[in-house]
Amino acid sequence: MLAEHPFDRTAGREDITQVDEIKRTTGPQTTNGRRWEVQLSATPPSEWLDLFKVSGESSAKALPKRVEFDRASAIFTSDEDQVEHWIESIDKWIASTNARYLMTLERVRRERFDRIDAETKEKERVQRLNDRFKDL
C-alpha cells in the first residue's frame, strides 16, 4: 500500500463533489409507439444501476425494475397515454438514485479514510516502539 499524505483526505472530499450526476438529456423517442428511449448524460455505473432498480416509489404501471439501460440510454415499454407518467417517474428515480449513490460514495470514502488513518497510527506506534527499544 502506498503511503498517503495526511492532506489526501481533503482531496478525497473534493472528489465527491466532482461526481457527475446522471441526468435525462432528451425527451422520449419511439420507433413503434410502445418501446420508448431517453438519453442520459452518462453511462451509469453498475452500483448506480443497482440503486436505481430499488428506487422505491412506483405505480402499477411504472416500476423502476422495468427500465432497461443500454449504455447512456434508459428504455421502457409504455402505452402512449402513460409516457408522461413514466418520464415523471424516471426523473424522480434518477434524482433519488443520484442522492443515494452520492451518500454511498461518501460513506465508502469515509470508511477508507478511517481505515488509512488507523493503519497510519498503528505504523507510527510500531515505529515509536522500535525507536524506543532499538538500543537495548
Secondary structure as UniProt FT lines:
FT   TURN            6..7
FT   HELIX           8..17
FT   STRAND          29..30
FT   STRAND          35..40
FT   HELIX           46..53
FT   HELIX           64..66
FT   STRAND          68..70
FT   TURN            71..72
FT   STRAND          73..77
FT   HELIX           80..82
FT   HELIX           83..133
FT   TURN            134..135
//
